[in-house]
Every structure is written in C-alpha cells, then in structure tokens.
Amino acid sequence: MEIEKFLTPELINRGYEFVTTPHIARHNLWRISGHYDYYRENMYVFHIEDEEFVIKPMNCPGHIQIYQSRMRSYRDLPVRLAEYGTVYRYEKSGVLHGMLRVRGFTQDDAHIFCTRDQVYGEIVALLDLVLFVMKSFGFDQYKVELSVRDEAKQESTRHRG
C-alpha cells in the first residue's frame, strides 16, 4: 500500500489514467488477444452453463478493451492506462519454487497506446520513470532487458503479454 501511495501521484503526473479490469471474463477475450492458445495451461479456466470463463492471468486484454471502447483520434494519443491489477496463474508444481510460484499476485501494470512517431518519446519517458523509481528505492545496480516482437515470426508472437 505504501508503494502505491508513492507511485500513484507520480504516474498521474506522467499522464497515466488508472483503470480497473474484471477478475473474470469469458474465454473469448483471451482467444482474441492470443493469450488463450499460448498460455491456456497456466490459466484458471472454469465453466458456467456451457460457457467457458477465465480468471484473469494478465491485464493486457482488459486494457485493450478499454482503449477500443470508443473512437479515438490520433490527437488523443498517447493513451497511458495503469492498473494495480491482481492476476492469477496456474504455475505447475516443480516448475518454480517458493515465492516464484505464487498463483495470485498484484502487479503494477500499464499499457501505452501511441503512434509510431510517439514510440521513441514514450520509451524515453518510461525509462525515466523506471530510473526514478529504482533510484527512489535505493537501487543503483540493476540489469535491464527489452523484449521486442520478432517481425519474422509475427504470427506466432502476436499479442503476447
């Protein structure tokens, strides 16, 4: 809670809008996003009256739904959505251990919707935010990794969160 009290005003000052997404959704939401086929074995799936539902394993599809909920102009961009979202994942026994195999956790998660021309500036701003947070908590040594879509494998890597 203390970290949220510290981080929330900073994110708002940086143009993030806080949202909350449902903890349960029909499985189709996860199919559309591409998560279902790739992560199905790590999801909590259940049925109600012949319909399949999923307990939220990640926030991405919900944020995309919020973004797509109305018409937007390029002038509306960038749109920055943030959520302290609780997610649930079925990590099999033996795959991870101790605190690495939590099945429900709350993560500080955000998605930025922007034009191609805005990508560089958004990355610079995001890195500035990350460095601000790291410095604020006394971290002066860290390793940063960036994952990007492999355009040669676009179909197999699309919409992963």
Secondary structure, 3 states (H helix, E strand, C coil): CHHHHHHHHHHHHCCEEECCCCCEEEHHHHHHHCHHHHHHHHCEEEEECCEEEEECCCCHHHHHHHHCCCCCCHHHCCEEEEEEEEEECCCCECCECHHHHCCEEEEEEEEEECCHHHHHHHHHHHHHHHHHHHHHCCCCCCCCCCCCCCHHHHHHHCCCC
